[in-house]
Amino acid sequence: MAPSSSSVLLVAALFAVFVGSAHGIAKVPPGPNITATYGDKWLEAKSTWYGKPTGAGPKDNGGACGYKDVDKAPYDGMTGCGNTPIFKDGRGCGSCFELKCDKPESCSDEPVIIHITDDNEEPIAPYHFDLSGHAFGSMVKKGEEQKLRSAGELEVKFRRVKCKYPKDTKVTFHVEKGSNPNYLGLLVKYVDGDGDVVGVDIKKKGEDKWIELKESWGAVWRIDTPKKLTGPFTVRYTTEGGTKKEIEDVIPEDWKADKSYESK
Ligand SMILES: *[C@@H]1O[C@H](CO)[C@@H](O)[C@H](O)[C@H]1NC(C)=O
Protein backbone atom coordinates (compact mmCIF):
# COMPACT_ATOMS: atom_id res chain seq x y z
CA MET A 1 0.00 0.00 0.00
CA ALA A 2 1.48 3.23 -1.19
CA PRO A 3 0.67 5.54 1.74
CA SER A 4 1.99 3.25 4.39
CA SER A 5 5.10 2.32 2.45
CA SER A 6 5.93 5.97 1.84
CA SER A 7 5.39 6.78 5.51
CA VAL A 8 7.70 3.88 6.35
CA LEU A 9 10.24 5.46 4.02
CA LEU A 10 9.74 8.84 5.66
CA VAL A 11 10.22 7.40 9.12
CA ALA A 12 13.29 5.55 7.91
CA ALA A 13 14.69 8.74 6.40
CA LEU A 14 14.04 10.73 9.56
CA PHE A 15 15.58 7.97 11.62
CA ALA A 16 18.67 7.96 9.41
CA VAL A 17 19.02 11.74 9.81
CA PHE A 18 18.56 11.43 13.56
CA VAL A 19 21.02 8.56 13.95
CA GLY A 20 23.37 10.22 11.49
CA SER A 21 23.55 13.43 13.44
CA ALA A 22 23.65 11.68 16.81
CA HIS A 23 26.66 9.72 15.64
CA GLY A 24 28.20 12.59 13.74
CA ILE A 25 28.10 10.81 10.40
CA ALA A 26 28.67 14.15 8.68
CA LYS A 27 32.24 13.27 9.60
CA VAL A 28 35.31 13.64 7.48
CA PRO A 29 35.63 10.64 5.18
CA PRO A 30 38.59 8.44 6.09
CA GLY A 31 41.67 8.26 3.90
CA PRO A 32 42.74 5.02 2.21
CA ASN A 33 43.97 2.28 4.58
CA ILE A 34 47.57 2.57 5.62
CA THR A 35 48.94 -0.89 4.95
CA ALA A 36 52.36 -2.33 5.68
CA THR A 37 53.26 -1.97 2.02
CA TYR A 38 52.14 1.56 1.24
CA GLY A 39 55.72 2.83 1.36
CA ASP A 40 57.42 5.39 3.56
CA LYS A 41 55.97 8.61 2.18
CA TRP A 42 55.05 11.21 4.81
CA LEU A 43 51.32 11.93 4.87
CA GLU A 44 49.31 14.57 6.70
CA ALA A 45 47.19 13.92 9.75
CA LYS A 46 45.66 15.67 12.69
CA SER A 47 46.61 14.80 16.18
CA THR A 48 44.88 15.39 19.50
CA TRP A 49 45.52 13.94 22.95
CA TYR A 50 43.57 12.50 25.85
CA GLY A 51 44.04 11.59 29.48
CA LYS A 52 46.65 12.95 31.81
CA PRO A 53 49.25 15.31 30.32
CA THR A 54 52.12 12.95 31.01
CA GLY A 55 50.21 9.69 31.13
CA ALA A 56 49.23 6.99 28.75
CA GLY A 57 45.63 8.03 29.30
CA PRO A 58 42.48 6.61 30.87
CA LYS A 59 42.49 3.79 28.36
CA ASP A 60 45.81 2.45 29.74
CA ASN A 61 44.03 -0.69 30.72
CA GLY A 62 41.90 -1.97 27.97
CA GLY A 63 41.54 0.03 24.79
CA ALA A 64 39.93 -1.42 21.69
CA CYS A 65 42.99 -3.57 20.97
CA GLY A 66 42.80 -5.35 24.33
CA TYR A 67 46.37 -4.53 25.36
CA LYS A 68 46.93 -3.75 29.01
CA ASP A 69 49.50 -1.67 30.87
CA VAL A 70 50.36 0.34 27.79
CA ASP A 71 51.98 2.92 30.07
CA LYS A 72 54.66 0.33 30.86
CA ALA A 73 57.46 -1.14 28.71
CA PRO A 74 57.70 -1.75 25.86
CA TYR A 75 55.03 0.81 24.86
CA ASP A 76 55.98 3.20 27.67
CA GLY A 77 52.91 5.29 27.00
CA MET A 78 53.96 6.07 23.42
CA THR A 79 50.52 5.08 22.29
CA GLY A 80 47.55 6.34 20.37
CA CYS A 81 44.13 5.65 18.91
CA GLY A 82 43.97 5.52 15.12
CA ASN A 83 40.89 6.26 13.02
CA THR A 84 39.46 3.72 10.54
CA PRO A 85 42.27 3.55 7.93
CA ILE A 86 44.81 3.15 10.74
CA PHE A 87 42.93 1.00 13.26
CA LYS A 88 41.40 -1.10 10.46
CA ASP A 89 38.90 -2.97 12.66
CA GLY A 90 41.71 -4.11 14.90
CA ARG A 91 44.17 -5.18 12.25
CA GLY A 92 46.09 -1.98 12.88
CA CYS A 93 46.61 -2.93 16.52
CA GLY A 94 50.33 -2.96 17.24
CA SER A 95 51.43 -1.17 14.08
CA CYS A 96 53.96 1.63 14.48
CA PHE A 97 54.06 5.13 13.06
CA GLU A 98 56.48 7.99 13.03
CA LEU A 99 54.84 11.31 13.77
CA LYS A 100 56.31 14.79 13.75
CA CYS A 101 55.14 18.38 13.79
CA ASP A 102 56.79 21.66 12.84
CA LYS A 103 54.05 24.10 13.85
CA PRO A 104 53.66 25.80 16.29
CA GLU A 105 57.12 26.97 17.27
CA SER A 106 57.31 24.47 20.19
CA CYS A 107 57.28 21.53 17.77
CA SER A 108 60.65 19.86 17.41
CA ASP A 109 60.07 18.48 13.88
CA GLU A 110 61.84 15.32 15.13
CA PRO A 111 59.88 12.11 14.49
CA VAL A 112 58.69 10.06 17.46
CA ILE A 113 57.42 6.48 17.22
CA ILE A 114 53.96 5.63 18.49
CA HIS A 115 52.10 2.31 18.74
CA ILE A 116 48.46 1.87 17.84
CA THR A 117 46.69 0.50 20.89
CA ASP A 118 43.15 1.78 20.45
CA ASP A 119 40.41 2.90 18.09
CA ASN A 120 39.50 6.52 17.39
CA GLU A 121 35.83 6.72 16.49
CA GLU A 122 35.58 10.49 16.30
CA PRO A 123 38.00 11.50 13.58
CA ILE A 124 38.44 15.15 12.74
CA ALA A 125 40.54 14.44 9.63
CA PRO A 126 40.98 11.68 7.04
CA TYR A 127 43.87 10.49 9.24
CA HIS A 128 43.62 11.27 12.93
CA PHE A 129 45.82 10.11 15.79
CA ASP A 130 44.37 10.66 19.23
CA LEU A 131 47.50 10.26 21.33
CA SER A 132 48.30 9.74 24.96
CA GLY A 133 49.37 12.96 26.66
CA HIS A 134 52.87 11.55 26.86
CA ALA A 135 53.11 10.71 23.15
CA PHE A 136 51.62 14.06 22.13
CA GLY A 137 54.04 15.98 24.34
CA SER A 138 57.03 14.10 22.99
CA MET A 139 56.79 15.82 19.59
CA VAL A 140 57.96 19.03 21.18
CA LYS A 141 61.20 20.82 22.02
CA LYS A 142 62.37 19.97 25.53
CA GLY A 143 60.63 21.96 28.22
CA GLU A 144 57.79 23.13 25.98
CA GLU A 145 55.55 20.05 26.38
CA GLN A 146 52.85 21.90 28.27
CA LYS A 147 52.68 24.66 25.69
CA LEU A 148 52.04 22.11 22.99
CA ARG A 149 49.46 20.19 24.99
CA SER A 150 47.56 23.43 25.57
CA ALA A 151 47.32 23.81 21.80
CA GLY A 152 45.24 20.61 21.96
CA GLU A 153 45.23 19.88 18.25
CA LEU A 154 48.08 19.70 15.80
CA GLU A 155 48.79 19.19 12.14
CA VAL A 156 51.28 16.36 11.98
CA LYS A 157 53.13 14.41 9.34
CA PHE A 158 53.18 10.64 9.70
CA ARG A 159 54.40 7.49 8.05
CA ARG A 160 54.20 3.79 8.82
CA VAL A 161 57.46 2.32 10.13
CA LYS A 162 58.68 -1.10 11.25
CA CYS A 163 58.21 -1.75 14.94
CA LYS A 164 61.38 -2.35 16.89
CA TYR A 165 61.24 -3.49 20.48
CA PRO A 166 64.01 -3.75 23.03
CA LYS A 167 65.93 -7.03 22.71
CA ASP A 168 64.37 -8.56 25.80
CA THR A 169 60.84 -8.04 24.49
CA LYS A 170 59.24 -11.27 23.32
CA VAL A 171 56.23 -11.85 21.13
CA THR A 172 53.54 -12.55 23.70
CA PHE A 173 50.30 -14.51 23.57
CA HIS A 174 47.85 -13.77 26.34
CA VAL A 175 45.31 -16.55 26.78
CA GLU A 176 42.18 -14.51 27.33
CA LYS A 177 39.94 -14.76 30.35
CA GLY A 178 37.18 -17.28 29.80
CA SER A 179 39.29 -19.56 27.61
CA ASN A 180 38.49 -23.23 28.22
CA PRO A 181 38.98 -26.55 26.42
CA ASN A 182 36.35 -25.53 23.83
CA TYR A 183 37.28 -21.89 23.40
CA LEU A 184 40.69 -20.35 23.10
CA GLY A 185 41.19 -16.60 22.83
CA LEU A 186 44.71 -15.36 22.10
CA LEU A 187 45.76 -11.73 22.35
CA VAL A 188 48.91 -11.23 20.29
CA LYS A 189 51.33 -8.47 21.20
CA TYR A 190 54.83 -7.08 20.73
CA VAL A 191 55.18 -8.28 17.15
CA ASP A 192 58.15 -6.49 15.63
CA GLY A 193 58.44 -5.56 11.97
CA ASP A 194 54.99 -4.86 10.54
CA GLY A 195 53.66 -4.93 14.08
CA ASP A 196 50.18 -5.97 13.07
CA VAL A 197 48.72 -9.43 12.64
CA VAL A 198 46.37 -10.57 9.88
CA GLY A 199 46.27 -14.30 10.61
CA VAL A 200 46.86 -16.71 13.48
CA ASP A 201 46.95 -20.53 13.37
CA ILE A 202 47.78 -23.09 16.01
CA LYS A 203 49.10 -26.62 15.70
CA LYS A 204 49.09 -29.28 18.35
CA LYS A 205 52.43 -30.86 19.14
CA GLY A 206 52.94 -33.99 17.08
CA GLU A 207 50.25 -33.12 14.52
CA ASP A 208 50.58 -31.72 11.01
CA LYS A 209 47.32 -29.84 10.69
CA TRP A 210 47.15 -26.11 11.34
CA ILE A 211 43.95 -24.84 12.92
CA GLU A 212 42.96 -21.36 11.80
CA LEU A 213 41.84 -18.84 14.42
CA LYS A 214 39.30 -16.14 13.61
CA GLU A 215 39.55 -12.45 14.38
CA SER A 216 37.61 -11.85 17.56
CA TRP A 217 38.14 -8.17 18.35
CA GLY A 218 41.14 -5.84 18.60
CA ALA A 219 44.27 -7.97 18.71
CA VAL A 220 42.37 -11.01 19.97
CA TRP A 221 42.07 -14.18 17.84
CA ARG A 222 39.80 -17.06 18.78
CA ILE A 223 38.70 -20.56 18.09
CA ASP A 224 35.53 -22.28 19.24
CA THR A 225 35.54 -26.02 18.85
CA PRO A 226 33.61 -29.00 20.14
CA LYS A 227 36.90 -30.90 20.08
CA LYS A 228 38.84 -30.45 23.31
CA LEU A 229 41.81 -28.14 22.96
CA THR A 230 44.84 -29.70 24.53
CA GLY A 231 48.31 -28.33 24.03
CA PRO A 232 51.10 -27.83 23.72
CA PHE A 233 50.44 -25.62 20.72
CA THR A 234 52.79 -24.00 18.27
CA VAL A 235 51.41 -20.62 17.23
CA ARG A 236 51.96 -19.20 13.77
CA TYR A 237 51.10 -15.62 12.95
CA THR A 238 51.08 -13.71 9.67
CA THR A 239 51.63 -9.97 9.42
CA GLU A 240 50.10 -7.64 6.87
CA GLY A 241 53.30 -7.58 4.81
CA GLY A 242 53.17 -11.40 4.54
CA THR A 243 55.77 -12.38 7.14
CA LYS A 244 54.93 -15.69 8.83
CA LYS A 245 56.48 -16.72 12.13
CA GLU A 246 56.08 -19.90 14.12
CA ILE A 247 56.63 -19.98 17.86
CA GLU A 248 57.07 -23.60 18.75
CA ASP A 249 55.13 -25.06 21.67
CA VAL A 250 54.59 -21.60 23.09
CA ILE A 251 51.22 -22.56 24.60
CA PRO A 252 51.99 -25.36 27.06
CA GLU A 253 49.91 -28.44 27.71
CA ASP A 254 48.62 -27.04 31.01
CA TRP A 255 47.74 -23.59 29.65
CA LYS A 256 45.55 -21.42 31.82
CA ALA A 257 43.12 -18.64 31.08
CA ASP A 258 44.27 -15.10 31.81
CA LYS A 259 47.94 -15.98 31.56
CA SER A 260 50.60 -14.81 29.12
CA TYR A 261 53.00 -17.05 27.27
CA GLU A 262 55.98 -15.69 25.40
CA SER A 263 58.46 -16.94 22.83
CA LYS A 264 61.69 -18.19 24.35
C1 LIG B 1 40.40 -1.11 5.05
O1 LIG B 1 40.47 -1.92 6.21
C2 LIG B 1 39.23 -2.41 6.65
C3 LIG B 1 39.45 -3.16 7.95
O2 LIG B 1 40.37 -4.19 7.85
C4 LIG B 1 38.62 -3.31 5.59
O3 LIG B 1 37.37 -3.78 6.02
C5 LIG B 1 38.49 -2.54 4.31
O4 LIG B 1 38.05 -3.41 3.31
C6 LIG B 1 39.83 -1.93 3.91
N1 LIG B 1 39.66 -1.09 2.75
C7 LIG B 1 40.38 -1.27 1.65
C8 LIG B 1 40.08 -0.31 0.55
O5 LIG B 1 41.20 -2.15 1.53
Ligand as a Chemical Component Dictionary entry (heavy atoms), coordinates in Angstrom:
data_LIG
# 
_chem_comp.id                   LIG 
_chem_comp.type                 NON-POLYMER 
_chem_comp.pdbx_formal_charge   0 
_chem_comp.three_letter_code    LIG 
# 
loop_
_chem_comp_atom.comp_id 
_chem_comp_atom.atom_id 
_chem_comp_atom.alt_atom_id 
_chem_comp_atom.type_symbol 
_chem_comp_atom.charge 
_chem_comp_atom.model_Cartn_x 
_chem_comp_atom.model_Cartn_y 
_chem_comp_atom.model_Cartn_z 
_chem_comp_atom.pdbx_ordinal 
LIG C1 C1 C 0 40.402 -1.111 5.049 1  
LIG O1 O1 O 0 40.466 -1.917 6.209 2  
LIG C2 C2 C 0 39.231 -2.408 6.649 3  
LIG C3 C3 C 0 39.446 -3.159 7.949 4  
LIG O2 O2 O 0 40.367 -4.186 7.853 5  
LIG C4 C4 C 0 38.618 -3.311 5.592 6  
LIG O3 O3 O 0 37.374 -3.783 6.019 7  
LIG C5 C5 C 0 38.489 -2.544 4.310 8  
LIG O4 O4 O 0 38.049 -3.405 3.308 9  
LIG C6 C6 C 0 39.833 -1.932 3.908 10 
LIG N1 N1 N 0 39.664 -1.093 2.750 11 
LIG C7 C7 C 0 40.377 -1.269 1.653 12 
LIG C8 C8 C 0 40.085 -0.314 0.552 13 
LIG O5 O5 O 0 41.205 -2.153 1.532 14 
# 
loop_
_chem_comp_bond.comp_id 
_chem_comp_bond.atom_id_1 
_chem_comp_bond.atom_id_2 
_chem_comp_bond.value_order 
_chem_comp_bond.pdbx_ordinal 
LIG C1 O1 SING 1  
LIG C1 C6 SING 2  
LIG O1 C2 SING 3  
LIG C2 C3 SING 4  
LIG C2 C4 SING 5  
LIG C3 O2 SING 6  
LIG C4 O3 SING 7  
LIG C4 C5 SING 8  
LIG C5 O4 SING 9  
LIG C5 C6 SING 10 
LIG C6 N1 SING 11 
LIG N1 C7 SING 12 
LIG C7 C8 SING 13 
LIG C7 O5 DOUB 14 
# 
